[in-house]
Amino acid sequence: MSLQDRLPPLSRQFVAHFGEMGSRWGINRTVGQMYALIFISQRPLNADEIAEALEFSRSNVSMGLKELQSWRLVRLKHQPGDRREYFEAPSDVWEIFRVLAEERRRREIEPTLSMLRMALLEQPGGEADAHAQQRMREMYELIDRLMTWFDDVQKLAPETAMQLMGMGTAVTRVLELKDRMTGRRPTKE
């Protein structure tokens, strides 16, 4: 039985899309498809079910599940009377977003901030180094400010965060009005 027969059309489309997007997000196609299947599944799936549904080798599925667990995107479940391990995605999409953002921050942003902190402590060796260090300082300040904002957003209840996201244009208009009233001109480069 082919993948075409194993999944309904809408599910097949979603799984295929996640596979294609996986490489753009820094994971391989197989892991992206596995996550999509687990995410849309009505119940936890075991490795054999995933391998069969996606026509992947069992070893490929095992490696992919380990990667998904390291990203904290799937949880291990046990079924009474069954020795196999089952996997499910968190049901709350806001929780999934938070986990993804935290993992990306830990794996990608924190090492960059650490490198920039160390570079800013160095004594510049000349004009070119001083210029480079100033550019690094600007990058550090932006990333640090974004991470501070992100920490604040992470503390919000999901409903409040969704409201905040929906207010994007309204907040921009309020800030523009404030700038007009205070005579401050926003700078765009």
TORMI-963976 format. One record per residue (C-alpha): x, y, z; residue number from 0; residue in one letter. Coordinates in nm, 2 decimals. Layout:
N
<site><px>X</px><py>Y</py><pz>Z</pz><seq>NUM</seq><type>a</type></site>
...
END
This chain:
189
<site><px>0.00</px><py>0.00</py><pz>0.00</pz><seq>0</seq><type>m</type></site>
<site><px>0.15</px><py>0.33</py><pz>-0.10</pz><seq>1</seq><type>s</type></site>
<site><px>0.16</px><py>0.66</py><pz>0.09</pz><seq>2</seq><type>l</type></site>
<site><px>-0.12</px><py>0.78</py><pz>-0.14</pz><seq>3</seq><type>q</type></site>
<site><px>-0.34</px><py>0.50</py><pz>0.01</pz><seq>4</seq><type>d</type></site>
<site><px>-0.23</px><py>0.53</py><pz>0.37</pz><seq>5</seq><type>r</type></site>
<site><px>-0.32</px><py>0.89</py><pz>0.44</pz><seq>6</seq><type>l</type></site>
<site><px>-0.62</px><py>1.10</py><pz>0.34</pz><seq>7</seq><type>p</type></site>
<site><px>-0.55</px><py>1.37</py><pz>0.08</pz><seq>8</seq><type>p</type></site>
<site><px>-0.54</px><py>1.67</py><pz>0.32</pz><seq>9</seq><type>l</type></site>
<site><px>-0.31</px><py>1.48</py><pz>0.57</pz><seq>10</seq><type>s</type></site>
<site><px>-0.09</px><py>1.37</py><pz>0.28</pz><seq>11</seq><type>r</type></site>
<site><px>-0.06</px><py>1.74</py><pz>0.16</pz><seq>12</seq><type>q</type></site>
<site><px>0.03</px><py>1.86</py><pz>0.51</pz><seq>13</seq><type>f</type></site>
<site><px>0.29</px><py>1.59</py><pz>0.56</pz><seq>14</seq><type>v</type></site>
<site><px>0.45</px><py>1.65</py><pz>0.22</pz><seq>15</seq><type>a</type></site>
<site><px>0.47</px><py>2.02</py><pz>0.29</pz><seq>16</seq><type>h</type></site>
<site><px>0.63</px><py>1.98</py><pz>0.62</pz><seq>17</seq><type>f</type></site>
<site><px>0.89</px><py>1.75</py><pz>0.46</pz><seq>18</seq><type>g</type></site>
<site><px>0.97</px><py>2.02</py><pz>0.20</pz><seq>19</seq><type>e</type></site>
<site><px>0.99</px><py>2.29</py><pz>0.46</pz><seq>20</seq><type>m</type></site>
<site><px>1.20</px><py>2.09</py><pz>0.70</pz><seq>21</seq><type>g</type></site>
<site><px>1.52</px><py>2.17</py><pz>0.51</pz><seq>22</seq><type>s</type></site>
<site><px>1.45</px><py>2.54</py><pz>0.53</pz><seq>23</seq><type>r</type></site>
<site><px>1.40</px><py>2.51</py><pz>0.90</pz><seq>24</seq><type>w</type></site>
<site><px>1.72</px><py>2.31</py><pz>0.96</pz><seq>25</seq><type>g</type></site>
<site><px>1.58</px><py>1.96</py><pz>0.98</pz><seq>26</seq><type>i</type></site>
<site><px>1.57</px><py>1.69</py><pz>0.71</pz><seq>27</seq><type>n</type></site>
<site><px>1.27</px><py>1.61</py><pz>0.51</pz><seq>28</seq><type>r</type></site>
<site><px>1.21</px><py>1.28</py><pz>0.69</pz><seq>29</seq><type>t</type></site>
<site><px>1.20</px><py>1.44</py><pz>1.03</pz><seq>30</seq><type>v</type></site>
<site><px>0.97</px><py>1.71</py><pz>0.90</pz><seq>31</seq><type>g</type></site>
<site><px>0.73</px><py>1.45</py><pz>0.76</pz><seq>32</seq><type>q</type></site>
<site><px>0.74</px><py>1.25</py><pz>1.08</pz><seq>33</seq><type>m</type></site>
<site><px>0.66</px><py>1.55</py><pz>1.29</pz><seq>34</seq><type>y</type></site>
<site><px>0.37</px><py>1.65</py><pz>1.07</pz><seq>35</seq><type>a</type></site>
<site><px>0.22</px><py>1.30</py><pz>1.09</pz><seq>36</seq><type>l</type></site>
<site><px>0.25</px><py>1.29</py><pz>1.47</pz><seq>37</seq><type>i</type></site>
<site><px>0.11</px><py>1.64</py><pz>1.50</pz><seq>38</seq><type>f</type></site>
<site><px>-0.21</px><py>1.57</py><pz>1.30</pz><seq>39</seq><type>i</type></site>
<site><px>-0.26</px><py>1.22</py><pz>1.44</pz><seq>40</seq><type>s</type></site>
<site><px>-0.57</px><py>1.16</py><pz>1.65</pz><seq>41</seq><type>q</type></site>
<site><px>-0.38</px><py>0.94</py><pz>1.88</pz><seq>42</seq><type>r</type></site>
<site><px>-0.01</px><py>0.86</py><pz>1.98</pz><seq>43</seq><type>p</type></site>
<site><px>0.18</px><py>0.66</py><pz>1.72</pz><seq>44</seq><type>l</type></site>
<site><px>0.45</px><py>0.41</py><pz>1.76</pz><seq>45</seq><type>n</type></site>
<site><px>0.76</px><py>0.39</py><pz>1.54</pz><seq>46</seq><type>a</type></site>
<site><px>0.63</px><py>0.09</py><pz>1.34</pz><seq>47</seq><type>d</type></site>
<site><px>0.31</px><py>0.29</py><pz>1.25</pz><seq>48</seq><type>e</type></site>
<site><px>0.51</px><py>0.59</py><pz>1.15</pz><seq>49</seq><type>i</type></site>
<site><px>0.75</px><py>0.38</py><pz>0.94</pz><seq>50</seq><type>a</type></site>
<site><px>0.46</px><py>0.21</py><pz>0.76</pz><seq>51</seq><type>e</type></site>
<site><px>0.25</px><py>0.52</py><pz>0.70</pz><seq>52</seq><type>a</type></site>
<site><px>0.54</px><py>0.72</py><pz>0.56</pz><seq>53</seq><type>l</type></site>
<site><px>0.72</px><py>0.42</py><pz>0.40</pz><seq>54</seq><type>e</type></site>
<site><px>1.05</px><py>0.50</py><pz>0.59</pz><seq>55</seq><type>f</type></site>
<site><px>1.29</px><py>0.24</py><pz>0.73</pz><seq>56</seq><type>s</type></site>
<site><px>1.25</px><py>0.16</py><pz>1.10</pz><seq>57</seq><type>r</type></site>
<site><px>1.60</px><py>0.29</py><pz>1.17</pz><seq>58</seq><type>s</type></site>
<site><px>1.53</px><py>0.62</py><pz>1.00</pz><seq>59</seq><type>n</type></site>
<site><px>1.22</px><py>0.66</py><pz>1.21</pz><seq>60</seq><type>v</type></site>
<site><px>1.41</px><py>0.58</py><pz>1.53</pz><seq>61</seq><type>s</type></site>
<site><px>1.68</px><py>0.84</py><pz>1.45</pz><seq>62</seq><type>m</type></site>
<site><px>1.41</px><py>1.10</py><pz>1.36</pz><seq>63</seq><type>g</type></site>
<site><px>1.22</px><py>1.03</py><pz>1.68</pz><seq>64</seq><type>l</type></site>
<site><px>1.54</px><py>1.09</py><pz>1.88</pz><seq>65</seq><type>k</type></site>
<site><px>1.58</px><py>1.42</py><pz>1.70</pz><seq>66</seq><type>e</type></site>
<site><px>1.22</px><py>1.53</py><pz>1.76</pz><seq>67</seq><type>l</type></site>
<site><px>1.26</px><py>1.43</py><pz>2.13</pz><seq>68</seq><type>q</type></site>
<site><px>1.58</px><py>1.63</py><pz>2.16</pz><seq>69</seq><type>s</type></site>
<site><px>1.39</px><py>1.93</py><pz>2.03</pz><seq>70</seq><type>w</type></site>
<site><px>1.11</px><py>1.85</py><pz>2.28</pz><seq>71</seq><type>r</type></site>
<site><px>0.86</px><py>1.84</py><pz>2.00</pz><seq>72</seq><type>l</type></site>
<site><px>0.72</px><py>1.50</py><pz>2.07</pz><seq>73</seq><type>v</type></site>
<site><px>0.65</px><py>1.33</py><pz>2.40</pz><seq>74</seq><type>r</type></site>
<site><px>0.69</px><py>0.96</py><pz>2.48</pz><seq>75</seq><type>l</type></site>
<site><px>0.37</px><py>0.78</py><pz>2.59</pz><seq>76</seq><type>k</type></site>
<site><px>0.32</px><py>0.42</py><pz>2.71</pz><seq>77</seq><type>h</type></site>
<site><px>0.00</px><py>0.23</py><pz>2.64</pz><seq>78</seq><type>q</type></site>
<site><px>-0.12</px><py>-0.02</py><pz>2.91</pz><seq>79</seq><type>p</type></site>
<site><px>-0.03</px><py>-0.37</py><pz>2.81</pz><seq>80</seq><type>g</type></site>
<site><px>0.19</px><py>-0.26</py><pz>2.52</pz><seq>81</seq><type>d</type></site>
<site><px>0.57</px><py>-0.26</py><pz>2.55</pz><seq>82</seq><type>r</type></site>
<site><px>0.61</px><py>-0.03</py><pz>2.24</pz><seq>83</seq><type>r</type></site>
<site><px>0.68</px><py>0.34</py><pz>2.28</pz><seq>84</seq><type>e</type></site>
<site><px>0.42</px><py>0.58</py><pz>2.14</pz><seq>85</seq><type>y</type></site>
<site><px>0.48</px><py>0.94</py><pz>2.05</pz><seq>86</seq><type>f</type></site>
<site><px>0.25</px><py>1.24</py><pz>2.05</pz><seq>87</seq><type>e</type></site>
<site><px>0.29</px><py>1.62</py><pz>1.98</pz><seq>88</seq><type>a</type></site>
<site><px>0.18</px><py>1.87</py><pz>2.24</pz><seq>89</seq><type>p</type></site>
<site><px>-0.18</px><py>1.95</py><pz>2.18</pz><seq>90</seq><type>s</type></site>
<site><px>-0.14</px><py>2.32</py><pz>2.24</pz><seq>91</seq><type>d</type></site>
<site><px>0.01</px><py>2.50</py><pz>1.94</pz><seq>92</seq><type>v</type></site>
<site><px>0.12</px><py>2.79</py><pz>2.16</pz><seq>93</seq><type>w</type></site>
<site><px>0.33</px><py>2.54</py><pz>2.36</pz><seq>94</seq><type>e</type></site>
<site><px>0.48</px><py>2.40</py><pz>2.04</pz><seq>95</seq><type>i</type></site>
<site><px>0.58</px><py>2.76</py><pz>1.94</pz><seq>96</seq><type>f</type></site>
<site><px>0.73</px><py>2.83</py><pz>2.28</pz><seq>97</seq><type>r</type></site>
<site><px>0.94</px><py>2.50</py><pz>2.27</pz><seq>98</seq><type>v</type></site>
<site><px>1.06</px><py>2.57</py><pz>1.92</pz><seq>99</seq><type>l</type></site>
<site><px>1.15</px><py>2.93</py><pz>2.00</pz><seq>100</seq><type>a</type></site>
<site><px>1.33</px><py>2.82</py><pz>2.32</pz><seq>101</seq><type>e</type></site>
<site><px>1.53</px><py>2.55</py><pz>2.14</pz><seq>102</seq><type>e</type></site>
<site><px>1.63</px><py>2.78</py><pz>1.85</pz><seq>103</seq><type>r</type></site>
<site><px>1.73</px><py>3.04</py><pz>2.11</pz><seq>104</seq><type>r</type></site>
<site><px>1.94</px><py>2.78</py><pz>2.30</pz><seq>105</seq><type>r</type></site>
<site><px>2.10</px><py>2.63</py><pz>1.99</pz><seq>106</seq><type>r</type></site>
<site><px>2.14</px><py>2.94</py><pz>1.77</pz><seq>107</seq><type>e</type></site>
<site><px>2.10</px><py>3.27</py><pz>1.95</pz><seq>108</seq><type>i</type></site>
<site><px>2.28</px><py>3.21</py><pz>2.28</pz><seq>109</seq><type>e</type></site>
<site><px>2.61</px><py>3.10</py><pz>2.11</pz><seq>110</seq><type>p</type></site>
<site><px>2.59</px><py>3.41</py><pz>1.89</pz><seq>111</seq><type>t</type></site>
<site><px>2.53</px><py>3.64</py><pz>2.19</pz><seq>112</seq><type>l</type></site>
<site><px>2.82</px><py>3.47</py><pz>2.38</pz><seq>113</seq><type>s</type></site>
<site><px>3.06</px><py>3.52</py><pz>2.08</pz><seq>114</seq><type>m</type></site>
<site><px>2.95</px><py>3.89</py><pz>2.05</pz><seq>115</seq><type>l</type></site>
<site><px>3.00</px><py>3.95</py><pz>2.43</pz><seq>116</seq><type>r</type></site>
<site><px>3.35</px><py>3.81</py><pz>2.40</pz><seq>117</seq><type>m</type></site>
<site><px>3.43</px><py>4.02</py><pz>2.09</pz><seq>118</seq><type>a</type></site>
<site><px>3.30</px><py>4.34</py><pz>2.26</pz><seq>119</seq><type>l</type></site>
<site><px>3.55</px><py>4.28</py><pz>2.55</pz><seq>120</seq><type>l</type></site>
<site><px>3.84</px><py>4.27</py><pz>2.32</pz><seq>121</seq><type>e</type></site>
<site><px>4.06</px><py>4.58</py><pz>2.27</pz><seq>122</seq><type>q</type></site>
<site><px>4.04</px><py>4.68</py><pz>1.90</pz><seq>123</seq><type>p</type></site>
<site><px>4.37</px><py>4.65</py><pz>1.72</pz><seq>124</seq><type>g</type></site>
<site><px>4.30</px><py>4.93</py><pz>1.47</pz><seq>125</seq><type>g</type></site>
<site><px>4.04</px><py>5.13</py><pz>1.29</pz><seq>126</seq><type>e</type></site>
<site><px>3.90</px><py>4.83</py><pz>1.10</pz><seq>127</seq><type>a</type></site>
<site><px>3.87</px><py>4.64</py><pz>1.43</pz><seq>128</seq><type>d</type></site>
<site><px>3.70</px><py>4.94</py><pz>1.60</pz><seq>129</seq><type>a</type></site>
<site><px>3.45</px><py>4.96</py><pz>1.31</pz><seq>130</seq><type>h</type></site>
<site><px>3.38</px><py>4.59</py><pz>1.31</pz><seq>131</seq><type>a</type></site>
<site><px>3.34</px><py>4.60</py><pz>1.69</pz><seq>132</seq><type>q</type></site>
<site><px>3.09</px><py>4.89</py><pz>1.66</pz><seq>133</seq><type>q</type></site>
<site><px>2.89</px><py>4.69</py><pz>1.41</pz><seq>134</seq><type>r</type></site>
<site><px>2.90</px><py>4.38</py><pz>1.64</pz><seq>135</seq><type>m</type></site>
<site><px>2.78</px><py>4.60</py><pz>1.93</pz><seq>136</seq><type>r</type></site>
<site><px>2.48</px><py>4.71</py><pz>1.72</pz><seq>137</seq><type>e</type></site>
<site><px>2.40</px><py>4.35</py><pz>1.64</pz><seq>138</seq><type>m</type></site>
<site><px>2.44</px><py>4.25</py><pz>2.01</pz><seq>139</seq><type>y</type></site>
<site><px>2.21</px><py>4.53</py><pz>2.13</pz><seq>140</seq><type>e</type></site>
<site><px>1.94</px><py>4.44</py><pz>1.88</pz><seq>141</seq><type>l</type></site>
<site><px>1.95</px><py>4.07</py><pz>1.96</pz><seq>142</seq><type>i</type></site>
<site><px>1.96</px><py>4.14</py><pz>2.33</pz><seq>143</seq><type>d</type></site>
<site><px>1.66</px><py>4.37</py><pz>2.31</pz><seq>144</seq><type>r</type></site>
<site><px>1.47</px><py>4.11</py><pz>2.10</pz><seq>145</seq><type>l</type></site>
<site><px>1.55</px><py>3.84</py><pz>2.35</pz><seq>146</seq><type>m</type></site>
<site><px>1.44</px><py>4.06</py><pz>2.64</pz><seq>147</seq><type>t</type></site>
<site><px>1.11</px><py>4.13</py><pz>2.45</pz><seq>148</seq><type>w</type></site>
<site><px>1.08</px><py>3.75</py><pz>2.38</pz><seq>149</seq><type>f</type></site>
<site><px>1.12</px><py>3.67</py><pz>2.75</pz><seq>150</seq><type>d</type></site>
<site><px>0.84</px><py>3.92</py><pz>2.83</pz><seq>151</seq><type>d</type></site>
<site><px>0.61</px><py>3.76</py><pz>2.57</pz><seq>152</seq><type>v</type></site>
<site><px>0.69</px><py>3.41</py><pz>2.69</pz><seq>153</seq><type>q</type></site>
<site><px>0.55</px><py>3.51</py><pz>3.03</pz><seq>154</seq><type>k</type></site>
<site><px>0.22</px><py>3.61</py><pz>2.89</pz><seq>155</seq><type>l</type></site>
<site><px>-0.08</px><py>3.38</py><pz>2.89</pz><seq>156</seq><type>a</type></site>
<site><px>-0.14</px><py>3.25</py><pz>2.54</pz><seq>157</seq><type>p</type></site>
<site><px>-0.47</px><py>3.45</py><pz>2.51</pz><seq>158</seq><type>e</type></site>
<site><px>-0.29</px><py>3.77</py><pz>2.60</pz><seq>159</seq><type>t</type></site>
<site><px>0.00</px><py>3.70</py><pz>2.36</pz><seq>160</seq><type>a</type></site>
<site><px>-0.25</px><py>3.63</py><pz>2.08</pz><seq>161</seq><type>m</type></site>
<site><px>-0.42</px><py>3.97</py><pz>2.16</pz><seq>162</seq><type>q</type></site>
<site><px>-0.08</px><py>4.14</py><pz>2.15</pz><seq>163</seq><type>l</type></site>
<site><px>0.00</px><py>3.99</py><pz>1.81</pz><seq>164</seq><type>m</type></site>
<site><px>-0.34</px><py>4.10</py><pz>1.68</pz><seq>165</seq><type>g</type></site>
<site><px>-0.27</px><py>4.46</py><pz>1.79</pz><seq>166</seq><type>m</type></site>
<site><px>0.04</px><py>4.50</py><pz>1.57</pz><seq>167</seq><type>g</type></site>
<site><px>-0.09</px><py>4.78</py><pz>1.34</pz><seq>168</seq><type>t</type></site>
<site><px>-0.28</px><py>4.95</py><pz>1.62</pz><seq>169</seq><type>a</type></site>
<site><px>0.04</px><py>4.97</py><pz>1.83</pz><seq>170</seq><type>v</type></site>
<site><px>0.23</px><py>5.10</py><pz>1.54</pz><seq>171</seq><type>t</type></site>
<site><px>-0.03</px><py>5.38</py><pz>1.49</pz><seq>172</seq><type>r</type></site>
<site><px>-0.02</px><py>5.47</py><pz>1.86</pz><seq>173</seq><type>v</type></site>
<site><px>0.36</px><py>5.49</py><pz>1.85</pz><seq>174</seq><type>l</type></site>
<site><px>0.35</px><py>5.71</py><pz>1.53</pz><seq>175</seq><type>e</type></site>
<site><px>0.09</px><py>5.94</py><pz>1.69</pz><seq>176</seq><type>l</type></site>
<site><px>0.32</px><py>5.97</py><pz>2.00</pz><seq>177</seq><type>k</type></site>
<site><px>0.61</px><py>6.06</py><pz>1.77</pz><seq>178</seq><type>d</type></site>
<site><px>0.41</px><py>6.32</py><pz>1.59</pz><seq>179</seq><type>r</type></site>
<site><px>0.29</px><py>6.47</py><pz>1.93</pz><seq>180</seq><type>m</type></site>
<site><px>0.64</px><py>6.48</py><pz>2.07</pz><seq>181</seq><type>t</type></site>
<site><px>0.80</px><py>6.61</py><pz>1.74</pz><seq>182</seq><type>g</type></site>
<site><px>1.02</px><py>6.30</py><pz>1.72</pz><seq>183</seq><type>r</type></site>
<site><px>1.09</px><py>6.17</py><pz>1.37</pz><seq>184</seq><type>r</type></site>
<site><px>1.12</px><py>5.79</py><pz>1.35</pz><seq>185</seq><type>p</type></site>
<site><px>1.43</px><py>5.69</py><pz>1.16</pz><seq>186</seq><type>t</type></site>
<site><px>1.42</px><py>5.44</py><pz>0.88</pz><seq>187</seq><type>k</type></site>
<site><px>1.74</px><py>5.33</py><pz>0.72</pz><seq>188</seq><type>e</type></site>
END
